[in-house]
């Protein structure tokens, strides 16, 4: 299928089906599929590692999962409540403990614990650990934010998204963990995926929903083996991802700021449903899923499912507990939040899945769908949109960064015979909610700060200008900000969708021709982006995974457990230009370092 076909992103980017001869799913019982999670749980009280997150000038959140007995497996609802001791120190040897306390781990939160530690010093590196049942956790390293009035510190982060377990090894996280120059990691969603393990069989409807390279079947499989729907499913899947040593190490080495996208719930989620959700009262054709009786739709009420997904997410991720979202008519929890970095920058992290309007087709009856511009349809709910636009408009820092899930820039479909002129590539992006898109562009145009949008989701690398009027680009200089998009950690990209590197290169070139404000587009590499912010410019360095193996693994480094990461290219935006410049040289050392580093 061409990438600009009017299909869901799930269909476009899932990759090729397998033949019936390759269907070897039958031997993976649920008991066998949980072996990795059970083994990690039984390896020690703190087998799932440690993490920190949501750093401010004086506060840090700490996370771990304690396994008090061998039966206290994730999702099991078994095991006693146990006290967990936590300590924060100014040195790795813990000779200078600055904060400590106790918290209880029990079945109500799947034996996960969180602690918000306050009264810390800004822009300072700390070390932390937990103890329980006579065992001590690995030592985590973290730091408070460079947020001090009147002082401009260095600001450098990595940002990433779309880490599908069955898509490959998490080499990108290993590359992030190895860096010593990051203030934090920003994860923009699709931290995990909901799909099961059953391979799709060519021409067989309902044959399976596995997503990723067929070469990893039986090697890197999801647990539970089916699509996650229940609270137990979501808890086990989170636990599985936390068994990965590269992901564990990246959490252990840096604080994270996280936000979910759709796959933490289910694909293409919106306020009352999702593309990948079948209600049990759906009147359409009978639902079939491997291992479940034909005609039964087991996925139930969407809002109930989403509530369980959020519960597991809040238990297993290093994120502060959000308040219930008020005022009405908004609903749910307030996951969006803002971080400050002195006079240099602010970071607004948005939630575009919880209350978005349902996606609509890009064209209707041979014309662009007028619903795309309907002001009654929203991506962020109106109060959040007002919070975001007001923050951009009234910001007084040099830069306003926006952590965002789906591509913000206008992206038109590549013109082909039969393509409707002016049709957009993907209505799950901001292009499907053009009134909201326009409101943010107008706020950027009126802002005294330079806006920079940081995006994931699309499994490819982009650097975009953000013109208010695409018809006048580039001659009238109407770009009001820039957008940097990170590649996926493992999830299928352009190369996997169209079948080869050469086809992917041709496809990305066609996209740039149709959308000249897309200054850089690469659809082959997987990895992450390092973003460096100074008063003079914001620079994005793109890092891709590289295979060191043989036997043809170099064609897909996701399959190589010994792969490494390598620098690819850099793009920047200069203060006041609000446009992408580059490519430019790779980043050098930081201008300063945190206290205690």
PyMOL commands that set and color helices and strands:
alter all, ss='L'
color gray80, all
select helices_A, chain A and resi 9-13+20-22+25-27+30-33+35-42+107-109+165-167+171-177+214-216+231-241+245-253+302-316+370-373+382-394+430-432+434-446+470-472+494-498+501-514+553-555+557-559
alter helices_A, ss='H'
color red, helices_A
select strands_A, chain A and resi 50-53+60-65+82-89+97-105+112-117+125-132+135-136+140-143+155-160+184-187+255-258+269-270+273-274+337-341+345-349+363-364+367-368+399-404+450-455+461-467+479-485+518-522+527-533+537-546+564-574+581-582
alter strands_A, ss='S'
color yellow, strands_A
deselect
rebuild
show_as cartoon
